[in-house]
Amino acid sequence: MMDVMFVAQFTHYALWGRTQKVFAITGLFFGLRGLVQEIQIIEYPQGYNWDYPGLFAFTVGYGRTSDFWYSGHCGVCLVHSLEFMCNGLGKWAAFSMCTLFM
């Protein structure tokens, strides 16, 4: 669902976007998130098993990673939801919020 949300957002931007706001906000969000991740590293839990499920995804990294921060998925969904609302795309904003809670 996150891949669909990303493709929809950037397709809308490519066709009708007039400002660089979505790129600036997304870059700022991931930059601050990366800084926080470097400060605090979360260890692997006992019995860690997160294998590749056979489905390709642009936004989800599979395999052995130490990214246990929920902020990436939650924050991106919120940023895209707000951007969709600013552009008058209420159904896509609702889709983004559903993605947040899935």
N, C-alpha and C positions, 0 to 999 in steps of 0.2 A: 504494500500500500504506500510505503514511503517513496518507492521508485515512481509510482504513478503520480504522486503529489509533486515530486521534483520535476518530472517531465512536463506536467501541466503548468506549473509555475513558470518554468523557463521557456516553454512554448508561448505562453501568454506574453511574457516579456519580449521574446523575439519578434512577435507579430505586432504588439501594441504598446510595448514599454517605452516610456519617455525619459525615465530617470534611472540612475544607477543605484537607487536606494536598496533594492533587494540584494544586490551583490555586496554593498557596503555593510548592511546589517548582518548578512550571513557570514561574511568575512570577519567582522568584529566578534560575532558570537563564537565562531570556531577558534579564533585567536585567543580569546579569553578562556574558553574551555580547555584549550591545549595548555595554556599556562597553568591553570589549576591542576590539570592532570600531571604535569611535571612536578608540581609541588607535593602532591599526595598520590602515592601509588597504592592501589588495592591489590592484595595478594590473591593467588588462585585459591578457590575453596576446595575442601576435601571432595574427592570424587568428580572433579571437573571433567565434563564431557560435552563439548559443543562442536560437533562435527559438521561437515558440509552436508546439507540435507538434499542436495541434488537440484537445487533451484538457484539460478544465478540472481544476484542482487547488486545494484550499484551502491546502495547505502548501508548494507549490512556486511560486516567482515566476519567470515567464518574461520574456524580454526583456532589455534591457541593464541589468544590475545589477552592482554591484561586490561582491557577496556570494560570495566564494570560500572561505568558511570551512566546513569539513565538520562543525564542532561542532554546528551546529543539528540536522541530521538524525541524527547519531550520538547526541548527548546526549538528544534527545527520545525516540528509540527506547529508550535505556537507562532513562530515567526511567519511561517507560510500562511497560517490561518489569518493572521492580522493583515498580511499583504493582500490576500485574496479579498478580505473585507474592504480594504482601502480601494480596491479596483472594482468593487461592486459585484463580486463573484461569490455570493452567499452560499451557494451549493458546494462550491469547492472549499470554502472556509469550513463548512460543516463536515465535509469529507476529511479535511485535515484534523479537525478535532476528534473525529471518530478514530482516525489513525493514532492519535495521541493516546487514546484509552484502550486500544487493542493490544 
